[in-house]
Amino acid sequence: MRGHPILGGISGFLFGLFLGISLFLWGVVRLDSEWLVILPFVGLILGVVMAWWAPFGSAGDSSAGSADTSGDAPAPGGGAA
């Protein structure tokens, strides 16, 4: 499995938990609403899925430490023509 699914799950759970608390404090949902129970677990599932799906920091990531290929950087050797 690639990514960091445990870290994604914990982060998603905490995001859902604090989102539910915030919605309650702002008066969007009532305290007896089932959304306050559902949101942390939806966040947990989405966090695991996003951590599994995202290729951040994987060994095959060629963008980390690679040279600029857009043509904006000066040529090596630094001489301006």
N, C-alpha and C positions, 0 to 999 in steps of 0.2 A: 504494500500500500504506500502510495506516495503522499507527500505533504505531512502535516502534523494534525491528525484527526483528533487526538485527545485535547490538544491546545485549542483547536477550533471548537470542539464540543463545550469545553469549559467557557470559552469566550462567548459562544452563542447562547449558552444557558444564562450567563450573567447579563448579557445584553437583553435577552427576553425578560429576565427578572426585573431589571432596572427600568425597562420600557413599561412593563406592567405597573410598577410602583409609580412611575412618572404619570402614566395615564390616570391612575387613581388619584394622585395628588392634584392633578389639574382638573379633576372633576369630569373626565371623559367617560370613565367606567365606574360603576358602583363597586363596593367592597364585596358584594355577593355575586359578582359577575364571574362566569367560568373563564373569561379571557385572562384573568389574573393567574389561573392555573395552566391554561393552554400556552400562553406566550413563552414561558421559559423552556418548555419542551419543544416547541416549534423552533425556537432559537438554537437549542441543542442540536436538533436534526439538521437545520440549515448550516450551522457552524461546522459540523462534521462533513457534510456534503461539500461545502465550499473549500474546506481544508484538503479534502481528498481530490477535488477537481482542479484546484489552482496549482500551477507548477512553480510557485514562488520558491526560489532557493534550491531547485532540484539540480542534480548533477548534470543534466543535459541542457541547462540554461546557458545559452551562448551569449546573452547580453551582459552578463557580469564580467567586467574586466576586459571586454573586447574593444578593439579600436573603433574610432568613429568612422562609420561607413557612409555618412550622409554627404560627405564632400565639403563640409563647412570648416573642418579643421585644416590648419596649414600642413603642408607636406613635411615629412620628416627631413630634417636638414635645415629647416627654418629659413631658407633663402627666399626673399621676395623677388619676383622677377622684374 
